[in-house]
């Protein structure tokens, strides 16, 4: 009789521990899915921006005949950033992919800024209705990207905090839950979105 009681108590302890570990695992899955969804929201806005850029370049092309190098640099930077965004979309938990995207986005922001500086020198381009509309849409999209990036970083912070606290940290590595990378701008000069307003 005592053996059955001891076995029953041990079985109850094992079941409770198993349920506790399952709860930890499910909590990590939930938080990981939240930050993946948060990146999906960034991805939507990045794709919108990547779709706007060729139209912006096409509109500027007619006016900036002598600025071919600048236009090509924007398209090249856009393609690199789009490719990097696809890599992150495939696996938002990949720290190296997020870092590559941050670098590509910094390059794109620089190329767009150069385009806008050059565009300021062409009054006819500044007055072009199509160019004005595209730059307004691009500015709006940049704002949406900033908000989506903030939501992503909040989700990553929650996930990483949960992953690194005891007792979850004991199981996180065993279950393959790696640390996630924040989507941040390293260089303080790149923190500002490219200025795309014509005055």
C-alpha positions as CSV (number, residue, x, y, z in Angstrom):
1,X,0.0,0.0,0.0
2,X,2.8,2.5,0.9
3,X,4.6,1.6,-2.4
4,X,1.4,2.5,-4.3
5,X,1.2,5.8,-2.5
6,X,4.9,6.6,-3.2
7,X,4.5,5.6,-6.9
8,X,1.3,7.7,-7.1
9,X,3.1,10.8,-5.6
10,X,6.1,10.3,-7.9
11,X,3.8,10.0,-10.9
12,X,1.9,13.1,-9.9
13,X,5.2,15.0,-9.5
14,X,6.4,13.8,-13.0
15,X,3.0,14.8,-14.5
16,X,3.2,18.3,-12.9
17,X,6.8,18.8,-14.0
18,X,5.9,17.7,-17.6
19,X,3.0,20.1,-17.7
20,X,5.2,22.9,-16.3
21,X,7.9,22.2,-19.1
22,X,5.1,22.1,-21.7
23,X,3.9,25.5,-20.4
24,X,7.4,26.9,-20.7
25,X,7.7,25.6,-24.3
26,X,4.3,26.8,-25.3
27,X,5.0,30.3,-23.9
28,X,8.2,30.5,-25.9
29,X,6.4,29.4,-29.1
30,X,3.8,32.1,-28.5
31,X,6.3,34.8,-28.0
32,X,8.4,33.7,-31.0
33,X,5.3,33.7,-33.2
34,X,4.5,37.2,-32.0
35,X,7.8,38.7,-33.1
36,X,7.6,36.8,-36.4
37,X,4.2,38.3,-36.9
38,X,5.6,41.7,-36.0
39,X,8.3,41.3,-38.6
40,X,5.6,40.4,-41.2
41,X,4.1,43.8,-40.5
42,X,7.5,45.5,-41.2
43,X,7.8,43.3,-44.3
44,X,4.5,44.6,-45.7
45,X,5.7,48.2,-45.4
46,X,9.2,47.4,-46.8
47,X,7.7,45.8,-49.8
48,X,5.5,48.8,-50.3
49,X,8.5,51.1,-50.2
50,X,10.5,48.8,-52.5
51,X,7.5,49.0,-55.0
52,X,7.5,52.8,-54.8
53,X,11.2,53.4,-55.4
54,X,11.3,52.2,-59.1
55,X,8.3,54.6,-59.8
56,X,10.2,57.4,-58.1
57,X,13.3,56.7,-60.1
58,X,11.4,56.5,-63.4
59,X,9.7,59.8,-62.7
60,X,13.1,61.4,-61.8
61,X,14.8,59.8,-64.8
62,X,13.3,62.2,-67.3
63,X,14.6,65.2,-65.4
64,X,17.9,63.8,-64.1
65,X,19.5,62.8,-67.3
66,X,23.0,63.7,-66.0
67,X,22.5,61.9,-62.7
68,X,22.4,58.3,-64.0
69,X,24.9,57.1,-61.4
70,X,22.6,58.3,-58.6
71,X,19.6,56.7,-60.1
72,X,21.4,53.4,-60.6
73,X,22.7,53.5,-57.0
74,X,19.1,53.8,-55.7
75,X,17.9,50.9,-57.7
76,X,20.9,48.8,-56.7
77,X,20.4,49.6,-53.0
78,X,16.7,48.9,-53.3
79,X,17.4,45.4,-54.8
80,X,19.9,44.6,-52.1
81,X,17.5,45.7,-49.4
82,X,14.6,43.7,-50.9
83,X,16.8,40.6,-51.1
84,X,17.8,41.0,-47.4
85,X,14.2,41.6,-46.4
86,X,13.2,38.3,-48.1
87,X,15.9,36.5,-46.1
88,X,14.6,37.9,-42.8
89,X,11.0,37.1,-43.8
90,X,12.0,33.5,-44.3
91,X,13.4,33.4,-40.8
92,X,12.9,36.5,-38.5
93,X,14.8,34.7,-35.7
94,X,18.0,34.8,-37.7
95,X,20.2,37.4,-36.1
96,X,22.6,37.5,-39.0
97,X,19.7,38.0,-41.5
98,X,18.4,40.9,-39.4
99,X,21.8,42.5,-39.3
100,X,22.2,42.1,-43.0
101,X,18.8,43.8,-43.5
102,X,19.8,46.7,-41.2
103,X,22.9,47.2,-43.2
104,X,21.0,47.1,-46.5
105,X,18.4,49.5,-45.2
106,X,21.1,51.9,-44.2
107,X,22.5,51.7,-47.7
108,X,19.1,52.3,-49.2
109,X,18.4,55.3,-46.9
110,X,21.8,56.8,-48.0
111,X,21.0,56.3,-51.7
112,X,17.5,57.8,-51.3
113,X,18.9,60.8,-49.4
114,X,21.4,61.4,-52.2
115,X,18.6,61.2,-54.8
116,X,16.5,63.7,-52.8
117,X,19.5,66.1,-52.5
118,X,20.1,65.9,-56.3
119,X,16.3,66.3,-57.0
120,X,16.3,69.6,-55.0
121,X,18.5,71.1,-57.8
122,X,15.8,70.5,-60.5
123,X,12.8,72.8,-60.0
124,X,10.8,71.1,-62.8
125,X,11.1,67.8,-61.0
126,X,10.1,69.3,-57.7
127,X,7.0,70.7,-59.4
128,X,6.1,67.4,-61.0
129,X,2.8,66.1,-59.6
130,X,3.7,62.5,-59.9
131,X,7.0,63.1,-58.0
132,X,5.2,65.0,-55.3
133,X,2.7,62.2,-54.8
134,X,5.3,59.5,-54.8
135,X,7.5,61.3,-52.2
136,X,4.4,61.8,-50.0
137,X,3.6,58.1,-50.2
138,X,7.2,57.2,-49.5
139,X,7.2,59.5,-46.4
140,X,4.0,57.9,-45.2
141,X,5.5,54.5,-45.7
142,X,8.7,55.4,-43.8
143,X,6.5,56.4,-40.8
144,X,4.7,53.1,-41.0
145,X,8.0,51.2,-41.1
146,X,9.1,53.1,-38.0
147,X,6.0,52.1,-36.1
148,X,6.2,48.5,-37.3
149,X,9.9,48.3,-36.3
150,X,9.0,49.6,-32.8
151,X,6.3,46.9,-32.5
152,X,8.8,44.2,-33.7
153,X,11.5,45.4,-31.2
154,X,8.9,45.3,-28.4
155,X,8.0,41.7,-29.3
156,X,11.7,40.7,-29.6
157,X,12.4,42.3,-26.2
158,X,9.5,40.4,-24.5
159,X,10.7,37.1,-26.2
160,X,14.3,37.6,-25.2
161,X,13.5,38.6,-21.7
162,X,11.3,35.5,-21.2
163,X,13.9,33.3,-22.9
164,X,16.7,34.6,-20.6
165,X,14.9,34.4,-17.3
166,X,15.1,31.5,-14.9
167,X,13.8,28.8,-15.2
168,X,13.0,29.2,-18.9
169,X,16.6,29.8,-19.7
170,X,17.3,26.2,-18.7
171,X,14.9,24.8,-21.3
172,X,15.2,27.4,-24.0
173,X,18.5,26.1,-25.4
174,X,17.4,22.5,-25.2
175,X,14.3,23.3,-27.3
176,X,16.3,25.4,-29.8
177,X,14.9,28.8,-28.9
178,X,17.8,31.2,-29.9
179,X,18.0,34.8,-29.0
180,X,16.3,37.2,-31.5
181,X,17.9,40.3,-32.9
182,X,16.4,43.8,-32.5
183,X,15.9,45.8,-35.7
184,X,17.9,48.9,-34.8
185,X,20.0,51.4,-36.5
186,X,23.6,51.3,-35.3
187,X,25.0,54.5,-36.8
188,X,23.4,57.6,-35.2
189,X,23.5,59.5,-38.5
190,X,21.3,56.9,-40.1
191,X,18.6,57.2,-37.5
192,X,16.7,59.7,-39.5
193,X,14.5,58.6,-42.3
194,X,15.4,59.9,-45.7
195,X,13.9,63.3,-46.3
196,X,11.6,63.1,-49.3
197,X,9.7,66.3,-49.0
198,X,9.8,69.0,-51.6
199,X,9.3,72.5,-50.4
